[in-house]
Amino acid sequence: MTYLWKGEQYVVIGAGGHSEAGTSIGDSVVAFRLPRQGEGASLWTRLIDRPGGRFTAKAVAAGLVLVALVALFWRGRRSRRSRSA
């Protein structure tokens, strides 16, 4: 279904699951706003709202945290060595 609201066009999708089909029981309604004429996709849409985008963002964040922790550990060990020498 599609509709206009405050001058913007939306597409609404209704989806449901059924246990006999091997899916969980439940219903969902999701609405998407279509881009305006001349409007490009946002950074969020291009990176995060794609299949696997959220996983990739979390993996990159975890990698950065790991690199920061290793750098702090290495710096701490290096300063302890220079104090004892």
Secondary structure, 3 states (H helix, E strand, C coil): CEEEECCEEEEEEEEEECHHHCCCCEEEEEEEECCCCCCCCCHHHHHCCCCCHHHHHHHHHHHHHHHHHHHHHHHHHHHHHHHHC
